Amino acid sequence: MPNITVKNIPEPIYKKLKQQAQAQHRSMNSEIIACLERSVEPKRISSDEILRQARIMRKKVKGSLSAEEIQDAIDQGRP
């Protein structure tokens, strides 16, 4: 397995990592790997969350658009 050496970690970040590792009952190495996995893995959003966000956005929209207005918006800028 590949290895990485990280130098010059700011003290506040090191302390936070150490606290997180202790809270999760992990070694520092395991905690750093967990942090890296979270940052590079795609975020999975549940369908319930998508619907919740869509409902919030819908409440912000005032009025409604006709099918013609929607098509005009789609076509806008096209040759």
N, C-alpha and C positions, 0 to 999 in steps of 0.2 A: 504494500500500500504506500502511496506517496506521502511524503512529509513536507510540512511547511514550517518555516521559522518566522515568527512575527516579532519585529524589533520595535522598540520605542513606543510601547503601548502607554497612552496617557494614564496616569495614576487613577483618576476617577473612573475610567472605563474598566481598568483592571479590578478595582474594588467592586464595581457593580457585577462584573462577570463572576467574581469569587462568591459574592452574596447569592447570585442566581444559582451557581453550581451547588452551593451548600443547601439552598432551599429545595433543589430538585434531587438532592442526594447523588450528585454526579461529580466526577473529577473535573478539573478545569478543562482538560482536553476534551472530554465528552460534552461539556457545556458549550465550548467553542464550536465543535462539530454540529451540535444541535442548532446553534445560532446561524451557522453557515447554511445548514439545510433549510431553515425557515426563510432565509433571504434569497436563496436561489431556486427553490421549488415554486412552481406556479401556485397561486392562491386559488383554492377551490371554494366557490361560493355556492351555497345551497339554493335550490329553486325558491325556497321560502324567503331567503334574503333578497333575491332578485325581485320577487313580487313586492316585498316590503318597500324596496327602494323605488320601484316603479309607481307604487301607490303614493309615495311621498312626492315624487316628481309630478304626478298627475294633479295632486292637490294644488301645486304651485302654478299650474297652467290655468289661465283665466279664459273662459269661453271655449269654443270648439272650432275646428276647421272643417270646411266642406271637403269632399273628395276632390273637387276641382282645385281648391286652394292647396291641398296636399300635393297633387300632381304638379301644379305650377312651381311649388317649392322644390320638388324633385328635379324638374326640368330646368330650373333656373341655372344659368351659366353653361348649359349645354348648347352646342351649335345647332 
